[in-house]
Amino acid sequence: MPNNNLFSASTSLIERHRQVFRLALPIIVANLSVPLLGAVDTAVMGHLEHAHFLGAVAVGATIIHFIYWGFGFLRMGTTGLTAQAFGANQTSEVRANFQRAALLGVVIGMALWALQYPIINFALHLFDASETVENLARSYFQIRIWSAPAVLVNYCLIGWFIGVHNTRFTLILQVWMNCINIVLDLVFVVGFGWGVEGVAIATVIAEVSAVILGLYLYRTQIQKIDKSGKKSDLLNFDKLRRMISVNTDIFIRTFCLIFAFTYFTAEAAKFGDEVLAANAVLLQFMHFMAFGLDGFAQAAEALVGSALGAKDRFTFREAVKTSTIWALIVSLAFTLVYWALGTLIIDLLTDLEEVRIAAKDALTWLIILPVIAVWPYMLDGIFIGATRSAEMRNGMIISLVVFIAAVLVLKAEYGYHGLWFALTLFMVVRGVTLGVVYPRIERSLN
């Protein structure tokens, strides 16, 4: 098995920074490929003869993404557990961590198959859409849901590849899936005229093909890591219980995060259509920021997990320091870009004057947010790598309570600015709640 200690005392400072960048860059590029797919979906639907086609895909995709995002713990939990086993040179456990997570992903995916009708009925009840849009969105959902096991296993694959420090494979998977999806979108919708169903079928085929490719890449990687040929202890009760415990905590944490942003958008909607549209534009700034920060946070997941698995305090500290330095550089870059070009970016994203005015009025919050959000992003990565999921869960619950209370108080006092004030405070509290318990991780290496 290769040497996993990327940050030994003999490793040069330049090489440490290079290693972090090697891990982060493929993740950043993979993230950037996602908006391209959304743009193609929008374009092929937007050029059909009726607006309800585009609306149906928007509604159906929102429901699907909300469900799948809730199971993102399969990616995060797999990364932390795998990275620790990788750092400890426990090769059979490296193999078993993916297999256990994939088994859980298949079970959850099949449960979603069984529950698809009550899920879509409840979800559509929450949307005030026309009957035509709802019917088309239902068709879209009922096609997309059949790839649920493949999507969730793909989460496990991505988490596992990050855990074994091979983010290049995550990039290959993401680019493959999005390219297949884009090509089939054009074939099925523009070529065959299949409309909403064509977009859904294209995505299902792309997701299934990505898992097939991912399993092949997994096999080539595990053969390099584990040459013992030992059968993995897949159904070890204690290991399964730990995996489920970690994933349950991360699920609760993720649900709280989803709820916070949903609540934020719902409160923004109360200020009228122009403000709601401006809010959607400003949230794009946050998505752009996440592309950069996620790369270094996930690099920290892999490096921290390996350091803890090896029980190497020096490596742990260097991994945290080096990845955080890069994340800070990126966050400062976003702040400078938003300060210098924020108004231009808003003009590019919308040509509605009322929306432009409302977005520019709140732009200051997006200028300061990157240098605040970098701390919870990086601490999330560190705690995921350390599998300290209970602390993440507790911190997010506290942050959500503070956020809701802040919205109720600050919105009444400052209006729409009060909402962004509350969201900024949410980021601060997320960072503080994790920061105060961070020393426990270092003490565990004594």
C-alpha positions, 0 to 999 in steps of 0.5 A: 500500500502506498505511503499515505503520510503526505505531510511528514516532517521531511516533506517540504512546505511547497510540496505540502501546498502542492498536495492540497491543491492536487486534491482540491483542484479536481473537486473545484473543476467538478463542481463548476461542471454542474451549472453547465448541465443546468444551463443546458436543461434550461436551454432545451426546455426554454426553446420548446413552444410552451413555458410549462415544459420549463416550469415542470423540469424546474419543479421536478428537479427541485423535488429530486435535488431536495431529496437527494441532498438530504442523503448527502451524508453517504458522501461525507460519512464515507469520506471520513471513515475511509480516510481514517482507515486509509491513514491507518493502513487498514486495507480491508477496512478501506474496502469495507467502508465503501461496500457498507455505504453502498449497501445502505445507499441501495437500501435507501434507493429502493425505499424511495422507489417504494415511497415515490407516490406519497413523496411526489403527491406531498411535494406537489401539494407544496407547489402552487403550480398549474395542473399542466405543470404538476402533471409534467413534473410528476412524469419527470419525478417518476422517471428520475426516481428510478436512478435513486440507488445509482445516485446514492451509490455514486455519492458513496463512490465520490466520498470513497475516492476523496477518502483515498486521496484520489479526487481525480476520479471524482472529476472523471465521474462528474464530467462523464455524467454531465457530458452524457447527460448533455448529449442525451438531452440534445438527442432526446429533446431536440432530436426525438422531441420527447420533452420533459420525459426526454430530459428525465430519461437522459439524466437517469441514463447518465447517472446509471452510466456514472455508477458503472464507470465509478465501480470500474474505477473503484475496482482498479483503485482498491486493487492497488490499495489492498493486495491481500485478497482478504474478504472484507468484514462487511457485516461487522455489527460494531462497524455498521453501527458506527457508520449508521451513527455517523450518517444519522448525525450528518443527516440531522445536520444536513436537514437543519442546513436545508431548512435554514436556506429554505426558511431564508428563501421563504422569508425573502418571498414575503418582500415581493416578487422583485426581492425574491428574484433578487434573492435568487440572483444573490444566492448564485454568488453563494453558489460560486463561492461554494465551488472554491471553498468546497474543494479545500474543505474536502481536501481537509476531509481526506487529509485530516481523516488520514492523519487521525487514522495514522494517529499523527499529530504533526500531519493533522496540524499541517493538513489543517493549516495548509488547507485553511491557508488556501481556503482563506486565499480563495475567500479573499479572492471572492470578496475582492471580485464581488467588491470590484465586479459585483454590480456587473455580475448582477447585470449579467444575471438579470436585465430586470431593473427592479431586480437589479436595484434590489440585488445591488442594495444587498450586495454588501452582505455578499462582499463580506460573506466569503471571509466569514463563511470560510470558517464553517466550511473548513471546520465542516471539512475537518470534523467530517474527516475526523468523523466528529459528527455528533459535534457537527449535529449539535453545532448546526442545531444551535446555529439553526435556533439562533438563525430563526430567532435572528430572522424574527428580530432582525427582519422586523428591524431592518427588513430584507437587510435583516435577513442577510444579517441573520444569514451572516450570523448563522455562518458566524455561529456555525464557525464558533460552535465547531471552533470551541470544540475543535481542540478536542480533536487535537487532544485525541492525538495526544 
